[in-house]
Amino acid sequence: MEMIDRYIYAVTQKLPLSQREDIAEELRSLIEDMLEERVQGEDVTDNDVVEVLMELGDPRQLAQKYKGTKNYLIGPELFDSYMLVLKIVLISTAIAISITFIIKTIINPVTILDHFVELIVAFVTALPAAFGWTTFGFAISDHFGEINAKDLEIGTEWKPSDLAPIPDEKRQIKYYEPIVSITFYTLLIIMFVFSNEYLGVWIFQDGFSDVVPFLNNETYTTSLLFIILIMGIGITKECLKLIYGKWTSKLVTYIAIVNVISTIAVLFMINGNAFWNPDFLLELTQAGVITENSDGYRTVSMIWNQSTLWILVLLVVGLIWELIDGLIKANKK
Amino acid sequence: MISSDVIRGYNDTIILYLLLEKESYGYEISKRIKELSDDKYVIKETTLYSAFNRLLKKGYIESFHREQTFGKKRTYYRITESGLLYYQDKCREWELTKEVINQFIREDYL
């Protein structure tokens, strides 16, 4: 009888914890029933056990069949939105990489070969990454949204009277809005990842000569992680809008949560001196753009020193505005 | 022996029919299906298991344990009120399906 235990163990081991006990019990009584039928009241021999187990087959395959609830990553409810977002993300990634290449080549045509290698590298690394993250995001929402979808299915009989009223023109989220935003976020990500060295004040002396960067090069890797995270949150938000298609209080709630998270992330990133280039004003002076103690210097220095605050204020105002706007639209009759 | 997509859509109906006869358990049901279909349709244990889970979730059947001889415990299933309604719906659906498909079957081609 030890063989039966081993068999049951081999099957259940491949199953999620929550199902193990149930299926083990089910399988044991099945095997016992099959044995009983086979021997018809006689004693069970090892040979009978072997034959019954052979009939049930490879434990791995049996486990697979028992489990067999869901064998897809992204279900039909989300598939259309997934394909749309995937296309947007891939196309804008490709465009952004190409634009980066063109700009770099125009600025510095001598090193075109280097730029071309960078272009190839960017394509090979960024496109699969974009594909992967988009798929990952949708797979996650499919996983957690599954329960909801099932609730909807239970009312199998669909009636025309169940139809939700057509949302007011003003409640609808225009199809192109999230698309534009996702494109924008993707372009920003690509720009930050592949051409951060051009992010700053461009200095022209006999043509293009140098860039005074806005951001601190030493902490750039950490900053980049935050930037990608924040943009990723932004893309998630736009995907939600795309999936919902209209303003509802549920969507507004989700967006509120997402906005709070991204504000915290931005605060975390931008606070402190490590984010911005600490020598920005000095480098600008050295490049001859501004002269120390001039009016221009004072203006630039004021703008530079207050930029953190103003970026934050603009961001928070923007996010709050988005919420209020959504809330108003959601409550429109 | 058949194992087609057509019949798969009626697995639940078959199970509910057998549970209407009497409360039963997995192995007995699979034997009854084999028997009643003259060995033409055999339902796999794993298919049966997921069908039970589905029907339980939808509330069409309920499960309970019953002590067997020799102290064995076994999961039995019985049909519920809404299970019966669903079964009746499926019966009507089948009648209609049969009627429609028959319009496209020519006896002399068989």
HADDOCK unambig.tbl for C-alpha pairs under 7 A between the chains (distance, minus, plus):
assign (segid A and resid 29 and name CA) (segid B and resid 74 and name CA) 6.86 0.50 0.50
assign (segid A and resid 30 and name CA) (segid B and resid 27 and name CA) 6.15 0.50 0.50
assign (segid A and resid 33 and name CA) (segid B and resid 27 and name CA) 6.91 0.50 0.50
assign (segid A and resid 65 and name CA) (segid B and resid 46 and name CA) 5.89 0.50 0.50
assign (segid A and resid 66 and name CA) (segid B and resid 46 and name CA) 5.20 0.50 0.50
assign (segid A and resid 66 and name CA) (segid B and resid 50 and name CA) 6.97 0.50 0.50
assign (segid A and resid 154 and name CA) (segid B and resid 58 and name CA) 6.69 0.50 0.50
